[in-house]
C-alpha cells in the first residue's frame, strides 16, 4: 500500500480563546490533514477549549504541564510527527490567534509543494497600518539579520511556516525554547543547507495585537542575543550553534 504524503498542521497555543475554535472551523472546511495543537501550559481554565479542539475537530492535543515557550511547543510537535507520522514530508505551523487566513495557508502549501526541501515563510508587509511595536521590531530585526548573516527575510517572526522533513531533526537540537527559536530556525538554515522561500501574506492584527504573548523586553533580548552569537562566531571563524 502506497502512503500518501502528509503535511500536518501544528498550532502552538497558550491561553487560547474563541479565535482558535474559529481557526479550526475554517481549516476543517478545507483540509483533512492531521492537526496537532500544543497546549503550552495554559492551565485548567482553558481545558474546555482544548477538549473542543480534540472532540469537535479531531485534533491531536499535546500537553505541556508548564509554559515552556513557543519554540518548545514546536519541538514537541516535531517529536510527535517524527515518531507518529512517518509519511510526513513537512509540517505547517500556524499561530492560534487567527492572524493567518486559510487562503494564506494554502498559498504557503502550494509554494512548499513546488519546493519540498525548502523552508517556506509566509511574510507580512509592514507598510500598512500595524501596531508600532510590531512594525519597529520586525523591520529592525530583519535589517540586523541581513547585516549579520546575509539572510534577507522580510518577516523574521512570522508564525506561518512550512518546515521540510530534512529540517525536523536539526531543529530539535537548535537552541531556544521561546520566540528566539523562530529566529534560530532562520539563522541556522545556512548551516544545514536549507533554502528559504518567502510567500507574501495578508497582514492581520486583531485588537492591536493585544493577544500576543511576545514579551517585548525579555524575548527581544533573547532574539538579539542569538543574532549576536552568530555574529561573534562568524568573526572568530567558528561554526555557530
Long-range contacts (C-beta under 8 A, 24 or more apart in sequence): 3-86, 3-87, 4-87, 5-87, 5-88, 5-89, 6-33, 6-34, 6-85, 6-87, 6-88, 6-89, 7-33, 7-88, 7-89, 7-90, 7-91, 7-92, 7-109, 7-112, 7-162, 8-33, 8-34, 8-35, 8-36, 8-77, 8-81, 8-85, 8-88, 8-91, 8-92, 9-33, 9-34, 9-35, 9-36, 9-91, 9-92, 9-94, 9-105, 10-36, 10-38, 10-74, 10-77, 10-78, 10-81, 10-91, 10-92, 10-93, 10-94, 11-35, 11-36, 11-37, 11-38, 11-93, 11-94, 11-95, 11-96, 12-38, 12-40, 12-70, 12-73, 12-74, 12-77, 12-93, 12-95, 12-96, 12-159, 13-37, 13-38, 13-39, 13-40, 13-42, 13-50, 13-73, 13-96, 14-40, 14-41, 14-42, 14-67, 14-70, 14-96, 14-213, 15-42, 15-43, 15-45, 15-46, 15-213, 16-42, 16-46, 16-49, 16-50, 16-96, 16-97, 17-49, 17-211, 19-96, 19-97, 19-98, 19-206, 19-211, 20-49, 20-53, 20-96, 20-97, 20-98, 21-49, 21-52, 21-53, 22-98, 23-94, 23-96, 23-98, 23-100, 24-53, 24-56, 24-57, 24-59, 25-57, 26-101, 26-102, 27-57, 27-102, 27-105, 28-57, 28-58, 29-102, 30-102, 30-106, 33-92, 34-60, 34-85, 35-59, 35-60, 36-60, 36-62, 36-77, 36-80, 36-81, 36-91, 37-61, 37-62, 37-96, 38-62, 38-63, 38-64, 38-73, 38-74, 38-76, 38-77, 39-63, 39-64, 40-64, 40-67, 40-68, 40-69, 40-70, 40-72, 40-73, 41-65, 41-66, 41-67, 41-68, 42-67, 68-177, 69-177, 69-178, 69-179, 69-181, 70-159, 70-178, 70-179, 70-181, 70-182, 70-213, 71-176, 71-177, 71-178, 71-179, 71-180, 71-181, 71-182, 71-184, 72-177, 72-178, 72-181, 74-171, 74-181, 75-171, 75-172, 75-177, 75-181, 78-163, 78-168, 78-171, 78-172, 79-172, 81-168, 82-168, 82-169, 88-165, 89-116, 89-164, 89-165, 90-116, 90-162, 90-163, 90-164, 90-165, 91-162, 91-163, 91-168, 92-160, 92-161, 92-162, 92-163, 93-159, 93-160, 93-161, 93-162, 93-163, 94-159, 94-160, 95-159, 95-160, 97-206, 97-211, 97-212, 98-204, 98-206, 99-159, 99-204, 99-205, 99-206, 100-159, 100-160, 100-201, 100-204, 101-201, 101-202, 101-204, 103-202, 104-160, 104-199, 104-201, 104-202, 105-160, 107-199, 107-201, 108-160, 108-161, 108-162, 108-199, 108-201, 109-162, 111-162, 111-197, 111-199, 112-162, 112-164, 112-197, 115-195, 115-197, 116-164, 116-165, 117-164, 117-166, 117-194, 117-195, 118-164, 118-194, 118-195, 118-196, 118-197, 119-161, 119-162, 119-163, 119-164, 119-167, 119-185, 119-186, 119-189, 119-194, 119-195, 119-196, 119-197, 120-161, 120-162, 120-196, 120-197, 120-198, 120-199, 121-153, 121-155, 121-158, 121-160, 121-161, 121-186, 121-196, 121-197, 121-198, 121-199, 122-155, 122-158, 122-160, 122-161, 122-199, 122-200, 122-201, 123-153, 123-154, 123-155, 123-158, 123-198, 123-199, 123-200, 123-201, 124-154, 124-155, 124-158, 124-200, 124-201, 124-202, 124-203, 125-154, 125-200, 125-203, 126-155, 126-203, 128-203, 130-203, 130-205, 130-209, 131-205, 131-208, 131-209, 133-209, 133-216, 134-205, 134-209, 137-216, 137-220, 141-183, 141-223, 141-224, 141-227, 144-224, 144-227, 145-183, 145-186, 145-187, 145-227, 148-227, 148-230, 148-231, 148-234, 149-187, 149-190, 149-227, 149-230, 149-234, 151-186, 151-187, 151-189, 151-190, 151-196, 153-186, 153-196, 153-198, 154-198, 155-198, 156-182, 156-183, 156-186, 157-182, 157-183, 157-214, 158-182, 158-201, 160-201, 161-185, 164-194, 166-192, 166-194, 167-192, 167-194, 175-226, 175-241, 176-222, 176-226, 178-219, 178-222, 179-214, 179-219, 179-222, 179-223, 180-219, 180-222, 180-223, 180-225, 180-226, 183-223, 183-226, 183-227, 184-226, 187-226, 187-227, 187-230, 187-240, 191-239, 191-240
